[in-house]
Each structure stands twice: as structure tokens, then as C-alpha cells.
Amino acid sequence: MSSVVTIGMYDGVHRGHQAVLAAARAQADRRGVPLIVMTFDPHPVKVHRPGAYLTEITTLEHRIDLLTSLGVDDVDVVPYSLDFAAQSPREFVQTFLLQRLGAACVVEGEDVRFGAGNEGDAACLAALGADLGFDVEIVRDLHDPRTGRRWSSTWVREALLKGDVREAAYVLGRPHRVRGEVEHGLKRGRELGFPTANVHAKGVGVVPADGVYAGWLIRCNDATEQRLPAAISVGTNPHFDGERRTVEAHVLGRADLNLYGETVEVEFTERIRAMASFDSLDELLAAMDNDLAETSRILGIPAACRVDPSHVTAR
């Protein structure tokens, strides 16, 4: 069976990726064949430069979900290794694109690189297509009309690591989310009237810089989403000398949620302030009350206040 194939990490599935996927989807529809994305795990940077710092914007599972939502029929996840990377461009095309996936057409961005030493590029791919009998479509890089900067995963990471979730959303074409399982915390928040859903900030994709954000906690049940407005804290909780970095989402006005063990998504809308340590509990509470007010304003919902700790149902 033949297919249309596009290859890449697709980390974050940002606006540039979306343009390539749209072109590939159009090719697949014209031919009446499935669209397959070939992606890799782990990230090549982690194989070639194991000491380098790199956190993928989304987890592999989340990336697959995003690709599927954009019309991809199948995602072929190839284990990336030094042996895999040592193939010549021709070997890779013959073994993986033609024999494995039956590619009738390959759609790529103009910055495509493949094969040993990244020897393969767009011109090489077109030449191999002419020689081996498959079509090639190269999609030109897209750039931000405001700044001229190319849409890229690097840009998204830079924005998130400085806490600019609005800029990250602009490049992604949607608000940034992290996904993880809700776990038990120290339960200090509930004692103060701010019960939170705690997600360990490791292995969930790029977590924005420490601080307080307005956003949403999203429950996914039976393919439907329940969006709950939330004030989100990212960091180690310096006021209480915390050490473990977490994402803590307080759903405004709700004391009746029991989310332990549930996989949720936390969506970031806007940064409210940096993380801070306060001189007194009263100062902390005043700051948290202001966080609730700002979250309500940013999300355009009625103002909320602290909940009664005695009404918190989760144990």
C-alpha cells in the first residue's frame, strides 16, 4: 500500500510544522492514500550530544495526539540510534521510506536533513525521488510576518524558558500545555484555602519559567475536554523552602475535585508574576488573593476567592 510521508521530530507541532502537515494532507487526499509522519525517539540531540541540555516541548504521547488532531493517519516512531544515523541518505530512503512505508510522495520543509552526517537535503531528496520513483514536495519555510523570524521549536523553547507563554502560544498557534498525572503533595495549599492539583514538573514537556500563571486545568474523559479555570504555580514553593519543582493548578472556586491519579493537562494563558518568598504568611495570602483576581480578569470569568478548607473533599 502506498502513502504520503513526512519526516521529522515535529517537536511542539508549531505553525511551521502545521504548514508542512497541511501540504502533506492535501497530497494524501488527492491520491486517496494515508498520511504518515515518521518521527523519532529519543531526540537525535540526546543521541549525538548526550551531555547537551534539551527538553522536548511536548512528550511523545502528546506529540502523537497533536499530529493526529491535524489529520495524520499514522505516526511511525523510529528508535533513534547511532547505527540508524549512520545510514546513507539513499539507504534511509530505500529502507524506511519505500520498503517500510511505501512512500509515493514525500513532503518536507526546505530545511530537511537526513542520512549520515546530515548529508541529505532537499535537493538530495528530490534527486532520489526522481531516481527511485517517488514524488517530492518541498514546502518553503514560513516566517513571522511581524519580525521575519522563522517559526521554530527553538523559538518556542526560548519563550517558555523565560515565562513568555503568550509568545510561545503565538509561535505554536495554540496555548502551550503540559500533561501529567496528579499526585499527592504536602497539602499546604488546601490549608490556606487554595487546594491544588500537583503535577511533577519532569518528563511532561517544557515547563515554563517559575512563576504564577493564569490558565486552565483540562480533564480528558471519553475524548471530551472539561476546561476548568485555574491559577497555576510553577516552581519549588520558596516560601516553604521547597526543593521539588512542580506545576500546581488551583481550580478557581472549587473544593470538590478529587483528581489524584488522573492524567490532566495544564494550559498556560498568561504569566502573572515571578515566584517569590514572602516575609509573612499574611503577605503570601495577600499575593495569592491577588493572583486569583488577576486570573479571573485574564480569563474573563467572575472573580473567585479562597475556598473553605473544611469543604475540600479530596483526600
C-alpha positions in Angstrom: 0.0 0.0 0.0 1.3 3.4 -0.9 1.3 6.5 1.3 2.3 10.2 1.7 5.1 10.5 4.2 6.7 13.4 6.0 9.7 13.0 8.3 10.8 15.0 11.4 10.8 15.5 15.1 7.8 17.8 14.9 8.6 19.0 18.4 5.8 21.2 19.6 4.0 20.9 16.2 4.2 24.7 15.7 3.0 26.9 12.8 5.9 25.9 10.5 5.2 22.2 11.1 1.5 22.8 10.5 2.2 24.2 7.1 4.1 21.1 6.1 1.4 18.8 7.5 -1.3 20.7 5.6 0.6 20.3 2.3 1.1 16.6 3.1 -2.6 16.1 4.0 -3.5 17.7 0.7 -1.2 15.3 -1.2 -2.7 12.3 0.6 -6.2 13.4 -0.1 -5.5 13.9 -3.8 -4.0 10.4 -4.0 -6.5 8.7 -1.8 -3.7 7.3 0.4 -2.9 7.6 4.2 -0.7 10.3 5.5 2.2 9.0 7.7 4.5 11.0 9.9 7.9 9.4 10.6 9.3 10.7 13.9 12.0 9.6 16.3 12.5 8.7 19.9 14.8 9.7 21.6 15.5 13.1 20.1 18.6 13.0 17.9 20.3 15.7 20.0 20.2 13.3 23.0 22.0 10.6 21.0 24.6 12.7 19.3 25.3 15.1 22.2 24.2 13.2 25.4 25.6 15.9 27.6 23.6 18.7 26.0 20.5 20.1 27.7 17.3 19.6 25.7 13.8 19.2 26.9 11.2 18.4 24.2 8.3 20.9 24.1 5.8 18.0 24.2 6.1 14.4 25.3 6.0 11.8 22.6 2.4 10.8 23.5 1.3 14.5 23.4 3.1 15.0 20.1 1.3 12.0 18.5 -2.1 13.3 19.7 -1.3 16.8 18.2 -0.3 15.2 14.9 -3.4 13.0 14.8 -5.6 16.1 15.5 -4.2 17.7 12.4 -5.2 14.9 10.1 -2.3 12.5 10.3 -3.4 8.9 9.8 -0.5 7.2 11.4 2.7 8.1 13.3 5.7 5.8 12.8 8.0 6.2 15.8 11.5 5.0 14.9 14.0 4.3 17.7 16.9 6.8 17.0 20.4 5.4 17.5 23.9 6.0 16.2 23.5 2.9 13.9 20.3 4.4 12.5 22.1 7.8 12.0 25.0 6.1 10.1 22.8 5.2 7.1 23.5 7.0 3.8 20.6 9.1 2.5 19.9 6.5 -0.2 19.9 3.6 2.3 17.5 5.5 4.6 15.1 6.4 1.8 15.1 2.8 0.4 14.8 1.0 3.7 12.5 3.3 5.6 10.5 5.5 3.2 10.0 3.0 0.4 10.2 -0.5 1.8 8.8 0.3 5.3 6.2 2.9 4.5 5.6 2.6 0.7 6.0 6.3 0.1 4.5 7.5 -3.2 5.2 11.2 -2.2 7.4 12.7 0.5 6.6 16.2 1.8 9.2 18.2 3.7 10.2 21.6 4.8 13.1 23.2 2.9 15.4 22.7 5.9 15.1 18.9 5.7 18.2 16.9 6.6 18.7 13.1 6.7 21.3 10.4 6.4 24.8 10.1 7.8 26.3 13.5 8.7 23.0 15.1 7.6 24.3 14.8 4.1 20.8 14.5 2.6 19.0 17.8 2.0 16.0 19.0 -0.1 18.0 18.7 -3.4 19.2 15.2 -2.5 15.7 14.1 -1.6 14.4 15.4 -5.0 17.2 13.6 -6.8 16.4 10.3 -5.0 12.8 10.7 -5.8 13.5 11.1 -9.5 15.8 8.1 -9.4 13.7 5.8 -7.2 10.3 6.7 -8.4 8.5 8.8 -5.8 7.3 12.4 -5.8 8.8 15.1 -3.6 7.1 18.4 -2.5 9.3 20.9 -0.6 7.4 23.5 1.5 9.2 26.8 1.9 10.0 27.9 5.4 7.4 30.2 7.0 8.3 33.3 8.9 6.6 35.5 11.4 5.2 38.5 9.4 5.9 40.8 12.4 9.6 40.1 12.9 10.6 37.9 9.9 11.8 35.2 12.3 11.4 31.6 11.1 8.8 29.6 13.1 10.8 27.0 15.0 10.9 24.8 18.1 13.9 26.7 19.4 11.8 29.9 19.4 9.1 28.1 21.4 11.6 26.8 24.0 13.2 30.3 24.4 9.8 31.8 25.1 8.7 29.2 27.6 12.0 29.3 29.5 11.6 33.0 30.1 8.0 32.5 31.0 6.5 34.3 28.0 3.6 31.9 27.4 1.9 34.4 25.1 4.8 34.4 22.7 5.0 30.7 22.9 1.3 30.4 22.0 1.8 32.8 19.1 4.5 30.5 17.6 2.6 27.3 18.4 -0.7 28.6 17.1 -2.3 27.5 20.3 -1.6 27.8 24.1 1.1 25.6 25.5 0.1 22.7 27.6 1.9 20.1 29.8 0.4 16.8 30.6 0.9 14.7 33.7 -0.6 12.6 36.5 -2.0 14.4 39.5 -0.1 13.3 42.6 -0.2 13.9 46.3 1.6 17.0 47.6 2.3 18.4 51.0 -1.3 19.7 51.1 -0.2 23.2 52.3 -2.4 24.9 49.7 -5.6 23.4 50.9 -4.9 24.5 54.5 -4.7 28.1 53.1 -7.9 27.8 51.0 -6.0 27.1 47.8 -6.2 23.3 47.1 -4.1 22.4 44.1 -3.7 19.6 41.6 0.0 18.8 41.7 1.9 17.6 38.6 5.6 16.7 38.9 7.5 19.1 36.5 9.7 16.4 35.0 9.0 14.3 31.9 5.9 16.4 30.9 7.5 18.6 28.2 8.9 22.1 28.6 7.5 23.7 31.8 7.5 27.5 31.6 9.8 29.5 33.9 9.0 29.6 37.6 6.1 31.9 38.4 2.4 32.2 38.7 0.2 31.9 35.6 -3.4 32.2 34.6 -4.7 29.2 32.6 -6.8 26.1 32.6 -6.8 22.7 34.0 -8.1 20.3 31.4 -9.7 16.9 32.2 -9.9 14.5 29.3 -12.7 11.9 29.7 -14.1 9.8 26.8 -12.4 12.1 24.2 -14.2 15.2 25.6 -12.4 18.0 27.4 -13.6 19.7 30.6 -11.8 23.1 30.9 -11.6 24.5 34.4 -10.2 28.0 35.1 -7.0 27.8 37.2 -4.3 29.9 38.9 -1.1 27.9 38.2 2.1 28.0 40.2 5.3 26.7 38.8 8.4 26.2 41.0 9.7 24.8 44.2 7.5 26.9 46.6 10.3 29.1 48.0 8.1 30.5 50.9 8.1 27.0 52.4 11.7 26.1 51.4 10.5 23.6 48.8 13.0 21.6 46.7 11.0 19.6 44.2 9.8 21.5 41.1 6.1 21.1 40.5 3.2 22.5 38.5 0.3 23.3 40.9 -3.1 24.3 39.5 -5.7 25.7 41.8 -9.2 25.5 40.1 -11.0 28.7 41.0 -13.8 28.3 43.4 -13.7 24.5 43.5 -13.2 22.5 46.7 -15.0 19.3 45.4 -12.5 18.0 42.9 -10.7 14.7 43.5 -8.0 14.4 40.8 -5.4 12.1 42.4 -4.1 9.6 39.9 -5.9 11.3 37.0 -3.9 12.4 33.9 -4.7 16.1 33.3 -3.4 18.9 31.0 -2.4 22.3 32.3 -2.7 25.1 29.8 -0.9 28.4 30.2 -2.6 31.6 29.2 -0.5 34.5 30.7 2.2 35.0 33.3 1.0 37.0 36.4 4.2 37.3 38.4 7.6 35.7 39.2 7.8 33.2 42.1 8.8 34.8 45.4 9.3 34.2 49.1 7.4 36.5 51.5 8.2 37.9 54.9 5.0 36.6 56.4 2.0 34.3 55.8 -0.2 37.3 55.6 1.9 38.7 52.7 1.7 35.4 51.0 -2.0 35.2 51.3 -2.5 38.7 50.0 -0.4 37.8 47.0 -2.4 34.7 46.4 -5.6 36.6 46.6 -4.3 39.0 44.0 -3.3 36.0 41.8 -6.9 34.8 41.9 -8.2 38.2 41.0 -5.7 38.5 38.1 -6.5 35.0 36.9 -10.3 35.9 36.8 -9.6 39.1 34.9 -7.3 37.5 32.3 -9.6 34.5 31.7 -12.7 36.8 31.6 -14.6 34.9 34.3 -16.3 36.0 37.5 -14.0 36.8 40.4 -13.2 33.9 42.8 -11.9 33.8 46.3 -10.3 31.3 48.6 -12.3 28.1 49.4 -13.2 26.9 52.9 -10.5 24.3 53.8 -13.2 22.3 55.6 -15.0 21.9 52.3 -12.1 20.3 50.4 -13.2 16.8 49.6 -10.1 15.2 48.1 -8.1 13.1 50.5 
